[in-house]
Amino acid sequence: MAPPPLERNDLYAKNSWKTRTTGSWRLPRRTRRATYACWTLVIATVYFIVTSATSWRVQVPQYFEKKPEPLIQIRFPRLYNTLSQVAGNGGIKRWNRNVVYMAANLTAASKLAGLACEMGEYRRTNVHFAFLGFDDIDLDDFRHINGLPQSDDVNGCRIYFHDARPERSSELNVERQKVSTKSAFRHVLRFIHPQAVFIDPTRETDWFLQIARDKARQMDSTLVELPDRFNEDLQWLARLDGGSLNAWSKHTYSILIHADTHAGNLERLLRSIASAWYPTPLQRPTSITIIMSPHAPVHPFTKRFLRSFSWPDGAPMHLTVQHPAPSSSPSASTDLLLSTHYPLHEHQSVLLLSPDAELSPWFAHWLTFTTLNYRYGTYSAFDTAGLAGISLTPPEKNPGDSVPLLSARPSGNALYFAEHWAEFHSYASLKLHAPASVNLAPHNGAIAKSETKATAITLASASAPWTSHWLEISRARGWQMLYPTFVDGLAKVHTEVPSVAGSAGRAKAKESTEGGLMELKYWLQTLPDSDLPDWRKLPRVDQEGRKTSLEEWEEKTEEWRRGLSRCPERTEEEEMEAQKRREGWGELGGLGDLFCDVEGNGVEF
């Protein structure tokens, strides 16, 4: 082998030098060192990863680490035994005598137990009590603490208890408690079919109240949300039966006021309406309509007062003010009254108030109690269809014995029921504005023969033009107004003596010497036996103020109807058909037995 070249030119000499060759391929020395270093780094990295995966702990979020709680099944082991016995109380029927008190809060259950016990003593309803709470208290201990009789005690207040608490109730979280409450409501309402469901919204949770409202609406049950002091202010609830309680949220009314030129009287009346104590917000008037005097402008003070008038708790008030144009028509006052209100359904009444009146704080309790008791209770199966309204002022001859009485005379401060007001509306409209195309027949003339001098004076001395029309139709139909006879009234009518004295020219009020307003909350105790009398035992007085029996009342009603009618005598079948037509709500008029043309055909309005 030739030696390596020593000079540059020797590199290009032919066969002057050859590289060394071996049997294997080798990298340059520097490249081999870099390759070794890279492989060493790769092996070390792999070793580090392998050892880290086996020795280090990866941090996992807490909700991944937490084991899921075991799902507790919602079961009511103590509820079936009591609900299965409800069939004996008519629970399988839609209409029965059952009412139920439901509570989840222990304090609320104790409060409700007092009213439930008093209601159970009257035996007018089948009182059920369902405890939906999550406390571990025994029901026998609950009865003992609240002074309730044991389950085998038939004396005193009779209450059917239902333990609607789920199994392992103390271990349920809030979401499972909601599921349990929904299921309990569904079971209780489906088995008992209550006419009313009582709850205490002031002591229950918000989600409990929402569930109660939703389930009551879904199951078509009447929900009664009691106020805070219901044990003191709503004791009369215990006197109502299932039918009355079922209509708790059905009946509504609006207020209608015909104001005069004295602004102070109107302000006093409105303040008494706003400051009255209503059983619940449902018993407040749905609207207030004020018809100002057409013969005088509205005073600026009155405008300012009406703009700021509202309920004390800030709830919206639907207030409407009308200022009609003056009219010289003799029937202008009656026409204005008829055009102001007309009911859309049988549960929509109207409360007429005089601008000189001042209401007792308890007037709404009286109206609600008497309306639910006589109009919607079991008495409605008798002849309470003739109950046309409930007065707030006593009769002219007030016996003062706190026993309500029935009279045919209308009242200027009274609640008038829908179907009676609708028929009065049709009667007065047809009498005052009969169609020109209809030639009405004259009266039969029997009124003059049966009418006494006192009755003629009653018709002529009516306090308002519309009352004479009401008295005519009410006597022809046998309608009656319920009058209170308390010593202190539920409404007081003031008499004002105008005076120009004073810088503002305001009137000095000289109040009447009649009794004052009912201020005591124990007005219920002033009634005989702290209860409303039986409908069939209520005293009746005619339009002259004389006591009369039911038979005499019906006889005079038929005699007056025949005298007032412009129609020929009807057969018994025709009379029954006309009676059915008058009883059906939605039939406008129903006056075919009172108004006929000269050919004897009935005229409807």
C-alpha positions, 0 to 999 in steps of 0.5 A: 500500500502506498503511503498517503500523499504529502502534497495536494497535487498527489491527491489527483495522481492515478493510483497514488493513494487508496482509502482503507477499506474493511469488511463492515461499514463504519461512521466517522468518529465524530458522528459515532459519538453523537449517535451514542449520545442520542441513544443514551438520551432516548433510553434514559427518557423511556426509563424515566417514563416507565418508572414514573407511570408506576410510582407517581399518582395522577391527580383526579378531580374530586367528583371523579373520586367520590363514590355515588350515593346509593339511590333510596327508593321512595316508598310510603310504608305507612300510607297505604293502610290508611288510604285504603280505608278512605273508600268508606268516606266516599273517596272513590267519588268525585263529589264527597265530604272530604277535605285534607290538611297537608303539611311538611313543616312540623310547626305548620302541622301544629298550627293546622291541627287546631283548625282541623280539630275544630272543623272535625267537631262540627262533623260537616266534613270528613277531615283528613290530615296528611303529614308529609314531613321528614321528621321522625316524630311518631304520630301518636306523640304528635297527637298528644303534644297538640291535644288531639284525640287518639285514633280510636277516640270517636268523641271530640274532633274526628280527624283521619291521619295519614302518615305520608312520610317516605321510608328513611326520610331523614336520609333524603337530600333536597332533590329526593325530598321534592320527589317524595313530596310530589308522589305523596301529593299525587297519592293523597289527592287521587285516593281522597278526592278532597273538596279542598286542600289546606296548607300554611304557606307562611311556614312551608318552603317555597318548593313545597308551595310550588308543588302544592299549587301544581298538583292541586291544579293538575288534580283539579282540587281547590287549594286554600292557602291560609294566612298567618293568623288563621286560627284567630281570624278564620274560625268560621271556616270550620263551620263550612261544608265540603261544597262551600269550601270547594268554591273557595276560589270560584266566587269573585266580585267587583265593586260599583260606586255611584259617587256624588259631589262630596269628595270627602265621602268617597275618600272615606269609603275607599280608605275603608275598602283598602284597610279592610281585613280580607281572608286572603287576597282571593277575597279582594274585589277584582275591580273597583268602578267609580261613576262620578256625578255627571252634574259636577266636575271632578275635584282636583283633590279627588283626582290626586287621591284616585291616582295614588290609591292602591292596596296597602301591600302594593298589590295592583288595584284595577280602578276605573273612573267614569264621568258620564255626560249629563242627561235629562232622561228620567231613566238616565240613572238606571241606564247608567247602572245597567251599562256599568256591569254585566256578569259573564258567568254565574260566579261573578257578583257585584257589590253596590256601595253608596258613596256615603257608606263606610265599611267595617274591617270585617265586611269581607269575612261576612260576605265570604262566610255567608256566600259560601255557606248559603250559596255553595253549601248543601243548602243550595240543594233546597230553595236557596236559588232565591237568595239574590244577594247579601246586604251589609247594612241592617234592615230598617227595623233592626231587631238587634238579635244577630239573627240574619233575616230574609227580606224582599227589599233591595239594599244600596250596600249589598252584594248581588249575585250574577244570575239575579243581576242578569235577569234584573238587567234584562227586566229593567232594559225591556221595561224601559226600552222595549223594541219599537217593533214589539207591541207589549200587552198591558198588565193583567191588572191583578197588582192593583187588587192585591197591592196594599197601601204600604206596598205602594208607599214602598215602591214610591219611596225607593231610595234610587230609581233602579230599586223600584224595578228590582223590587218588582222583579224580585217579588215576581221571582220570590227573591230574597236579600240576606240582612245582618242584624248585628248591633254594630253594622258591617257598613254605616251610612253617614249623613252629611250636612254641607257647610261653607265654613272653612278656608277650603269650603269643606263640609262638616260631617254630622254622622247618623246616630245609628250603631257603629261599625263592627270592629271586634274580630270576635264577631262570629261569637255574636251569632247564635251558637257562633254559627249561621242559622239553618236556611230553613229556620231563617226569619222572613219579612215581606217588603212591608217589614212584617214576618211571614212564613215560607208558604205565605211567601210563595203564595204572594210571589205567585200572586204578584207574578200573575199581576205583573205579567203581560202574558196569558195564563199558562198550563202547568207544562208551559210553566215548568218549561219556562222555569227550566229556562230561567234556571239555566245560566247563559239564557239571556232574559228568561222573561217570556212569562212576564212580557208578551205581545198583544198576540200572547207570544213571549218577548225575550231581551 
